[in-house]
């Protein structure tokens, strides 16, 4: 799920940042850009910080490949091959 649409930041990225020590919205904005544009995501992102509703979901960093579908902006993914198609 995307937390910040403006900067294409996923829930998994926010969880990883919190697991790595981010403890405020300022930390998330500095690391991921969350809340830096329109600000609509700030309330949701804050729920992943210590004391937030989803803080318990951030107990440990998740390893790559644990999800069925990876997010398009994950740095660990290989770039897609571009294939040119022409009509006859």
N, C-alpha and C positions, 0 to 999 in steps of 0.2 A: 504494500500500500504506500502511496506517496503521501508524505507529510507536507512537503513544500513543493508545490507545483511549479512555482516560478523558477526554482533552482534545481528541480528534479531530484529532490532528496527523499530517499525512501525511509520507511520505518526501520528497516534493518540498519541503515547507516546511522540513524539517530541512536538506536540501541547500542551500536558499536562505540559511538562517541561517548555515550554515558558510561558504558562499561570500561572505557579507557580513561575515565576521570572527569569528563565534562559534568559540571554541577550547576550550571546556570544557563539561561538563554543567551547570555553574552558569549559563553564558551561555545555553544552550538552555532551561533552566528559566525563566530571567528573561524571555526573548523569547517562548517558545512554551508554557510550562507543562509541558514534558516532564519526567516523573519526579516531578511535584509531588503526585500522589495516591497510587496504590498502589506505584509504583516499578518495576513489571514491565518497563517500556520502557527503563530507564536503560542496560542493557547493550547493547541494540540501537542506541540513539541514539549511544552512545559510539563505535560502529563507524564512524560518519560523520565523526567528529572527526579532526583531523590525527593520523596514525599509526595510524588504525583500518583495519579490513579494507576498508571502502567509501570511504575518503578519496579515492581516485582518481576516484570518481564525482561529485565536487563541484568539478570544474575550472572551471566557469563557470555563472553563473546561467542558468536556462532561461527563455525568454520565454513569455508567455501564449499558449495555443493550440497548443503543440507536442505536447500529448498528445491522444489520441483522446477520452478521457473525463476531464473535470476533476473534482476533489474537491468534495464538497458544501459544504465550509467555506471555499472560496476566496473572498476578498473581491472578486475581479474579476468574479465571475459575477453575472448579473442575477437578481433574485428570481423565483421561479416564480409564475405566476398561479394564484389559488385559484378553482376552479370548483365551484359548488354543484350537486349532483345530487340530484334527488328521485325517489322511486319513485311510480308511478301507482297 
